[in-house]
Amino acid sequence: MCVRCEISRRSLLVGGGALAAASITGVANARIRPADMVPLIGPGYRPTEQDEQGLWHQMERVEEEIAGSNLLIKDPALNAYLQGLIGKVGGPAARDMRIYVARIPQFNAMMFPSGFTIIFSGLLLRMRNEAQLAGVIAHESGHFLRRHMIRQWRDMRRKSDIFSIGAMVAGVGGAGAGVYTGDFVRLAELGGMLSLFQYSRTLEAEADAMGARLIAEAGYSPVEMANTWQQLIAEMDASAKYRRKRRERDFGLFDTHPAPESRMADLRATAAELTAPGRAYDTGRARYLEAIGPIRQMMLDDQVKLNDPGASQYVVETLALDGWNGLLRFYEGEIWRLRNRDSEGDMRRAEQSYALAVAYPDAPPEAWRWHGLSLFKQGRQPEGRVALTRYLAMKPEAADAPLIRQMIG
Ligand SMILES: [Zn+2]
């Protein structure tokens, strides 16, 4: 998707005037038609030219380090599911591409030049169904199938003499060398480094068109890609509003690129072109929820701990459009408890959410805990005892279990 990496690119470019001039080439283009997007590589592709071979060679090292990173979520069922999805929407290179999930609570995905992709857990959290995720994966496949990395790299070299190929590869290899330490920042740096010479606005538009075509061919509604963008734009706005900042300030690169709204509009037009009238499309929501089930709580937990209440509230409420459950209600409460602003009644808001959460069979133990404590606070000891007993039954080994036992007598 390359959303946040555009931001990293901007921050890297501050102070690097000459490089900035060379790489900001974003001008409004006519929409790229999906019919014109044909894959430029076939199954089993290997580079034959020296510069690309060198890049692949470096990428093999980077991939080895990433594959060993302790930031990766290694749930075998989830990984098999994602690999299966790439198999469905990866076009002719479906069998050649690899996919990794990193536990990083941000919306991002990136394709590396040798055909492996990293998806951040924050992206998985935000997908409402399999069709949306298929759109992201197909977009990343589009970058690979259209050979974007090497095209952008060669383009950069023509315009700028700052980096020789050697320096560039050394830079990428150097950035990659820190990945295995399992440090969030280093992995983010790697994304920023790669984005320095990849994915101009034109190439993003190509990947969008190619991706929409791939998911339509696989039987998903192509409009889901536009929906994902719409969600992301609304989340940025919600986040900015709570922090009382303007979105532009945080997403400044969009000033020089067409606005995200125009990218979304292009995706809608593309989807209209690809949608077969009267066809029933499968969103694959049940399959998706099953696949991410084991890590959904962890992802929600990571999100609310970012203490970005506008974004977190938007994420929770968007997921709840498909139906509230105990987990979502609990984390709705956590958003306010963690912000804990007395003047805005945050604790009271949180308590209301916990009370709602425990009405669902899937409420996590912590929902019972906080609900019980809130009942005690209100002087409703008998009900509070019931709730806390439930908590202890669900989580007998909890660190605070002795304390809670003492409390309920
Ligand atoms: Zn992209």
Residues whose N, C-alpha, C, O or C-beta is under 5 A from the ligand:
A	BS01	ZN	M1 C2 E204 A207
